[in-house]
C-alpha cells in the first residue's frame, strides 16, 4: 500500500498544473455547455434511425467507428455518451497544450474551455449516436502529433494513431495537420526545448534546464518526423481499409467522397501493379486543373466560413476578442523578431509566408482529399484552433522564462497580455456556450413540434375509413409551410450548425416511420421506392390538400395517401385544377 501511495504521489507531481488545468477545464466547461442535451432525449432527423445501431460504416471508410462507439453500447445514450465524449476532449485538450508548449495554467484552462464549447461540438452532439466515437477519433489525431513531437521515433506510434483516427472519422485530419504545422514552427523558433530558468525563479517547468540548441540538420529531422507520421498513417489507414473491404466483399460508397479518398491514397502510395498503372494513365491535365480548382475553393471556403458562418465568431464580442488576441500576438511576435534579430534570416520570411498560404488549405484538406463532399459543421472542428493558436502564441511569447527571472521588471504590455489571455478566452468560451444552448433549445423545440405534429397525423391516419394495421401508407414527408409557418427563432445562429437548425425532425417517409415507432408506439407500413414516385406525380395525390386539410389523408386503391407538403411544382395546372 505504501508503494502504491508513493507511486500515486509521484504521478501527481509529474502531472503539471497546465495538464490539470486543460483537462478539468474541458470537463467543467463541457458540462456547462452540453449538459442540457446530455440529460434529454432530443434526436435529430438522422438520430431517429440510429436509436440502436452498430454503426458499421466501413463503406464510408470508417472501419474503426463501430469499435469505438461500442464502448458505450450501440444504444443512443445521451448522458453516458456525453460523459465519455467530454472525458476524451479533456485528454485531447491536455495533449494539445503539451504540443503547443503552453507554459501558464490559465492559458491551458482557456484552451480546455474552448475545445469543449466550440459550436461545431454542438452539431456533433445533435448526432449523439456517434459523438463518443468521433471524440475518441479527435483524441487519437491529437495524440498522433503529441507522440511524434515528444519521441525520436514517435512518428511510428503517431502513424498508427492517425490511421485509427482516420478509420473512425476522417474529418479530424486537419486538426493533426495544423498542430503539426505549429509544432514545426516551434522547432524553427527554437522553442521546442525546455525552459532556461531554475525552479527558484518561479519557472513553471521546475528548473529542468534548456536542452542544447538544435542545429539545422536536427531541426529538419524533427520537422520531417511529422511528414513521416502523415504518410505512414495515411498509408496504414488505406491498407487496413482495403483488407477489410476485401475480406467482407464490399466496395467504398460514394457518400461524402469516401471513394475519392481511396483513389487519392492509391495515388499517393504509388502501388505496383495494374491498379497503379491505371491511376497513372488517368493523371492528365484535367485532373491537375481539378486539384487547382479544389485548392482555390478551399481558400474561398475558409474565408467565407470564418467570417460569415457564426460558428467561429457568433457575435461581435468574439470578433473583438479575436481582434485583440491577434493584435497582441503580432506585437509580441514583432518584439521577439527584433530582440532575436530574426529579421536578418530569410528562413523567417519563408516560414511566415508558407504558414499563411498553407493554413487555409490545411483547414480544408478534407475538401481537397475527398471528392464531392457536403462540408458541414461537424467537419469543421479545426476552426477552434484559430483562437487556440492565437492564445498559444501569446502564451509562448509573454510567458518567456527570462520574464520569470525578473518578474518585477516585466514590461507593462507583457503583463497586460498575461491578463488578457484568460479574460478574452473566457469571453469567447461563454459566447460559444450561448450559441450551443441556442442550438439545443431549437433542437428540443424541433422534437416537441414533431411529436405534437405526428400525434395528430397518426390519429388522422388511424381514423381513416379502411385503415387496418399494416396497410400500405405513402408519405412524402416535408411539412407544409403554408399550414405550419416557420418556427425556428434562432435568427441565423444555427443556420450553419447541421442537425440543430430547422423546424421539424421528419423530412421523408422513413423519418416518420422511425418516429412513430420509437416515440408513439405505432409500427406503420410506410412504403418507399419507385411506387412513391408514381404516387407523388399522380392526379389523386397532387389534388389533395396539405395536412391538416380535409383531403390530406385518404384511401386510394388500398393505400393510404398522406400529403404533408404544399408544393405541387405546377402539377395542378397540368390537371386543369
Buried (B, 14 or more C-beta within 10 A) or exposed (E): EEEEEEEEEEEEEEEBEBBBBBBBBBBBBBBBBBBBBBEBBBBBBBBBBBBEBEBBBBBBBBBBBBBBBEEBEBEBBBBBBBBBBBBBBBBBBBBBBBBBBBBBBBBBBBBBBBBBBBBBBBBBBBBBBBBBBBBBBBBBBBBBBBBBBBEEEBBBBBBBBBBBBBBBBBBBBBBBBBBBBBBBBBBBBEEBBBBBBBEEBEBBBEBEEEEEEBEEEEBEEBBEBBEBBBBBBBBBBBBBBBEBBEEEEEEBBEBBBBBBBBBBBBBEBEBEEEEBEEBEEEEEEEEEEEEEEBBEBBBEBBEEBBEEBBBBBBEEBBBBBBEBBBEBBEBBBEBBBEEEEBEEEEEBEEBBEEBEEBBBBBBBBBBBBBBEBEBBBBBBBBBBBBBBBBBBBBBBBBBBBEBBBEEEEBEEEBEEBBEBBBEBBBBBBBBBBBBBBBBBBBBBBBBEBBBEBBEEBBEBBBEBEEBEEEBBBBBBBBBBBEBBEEEBEBEEBBBBBBBBBBBBBBBBBBBBBBBBBBBBEBEBEBBEEEEBEEBBEBEBBBBBBBBBBEEBBBEBEEBBBBBBBBEBEEBEEEEEE
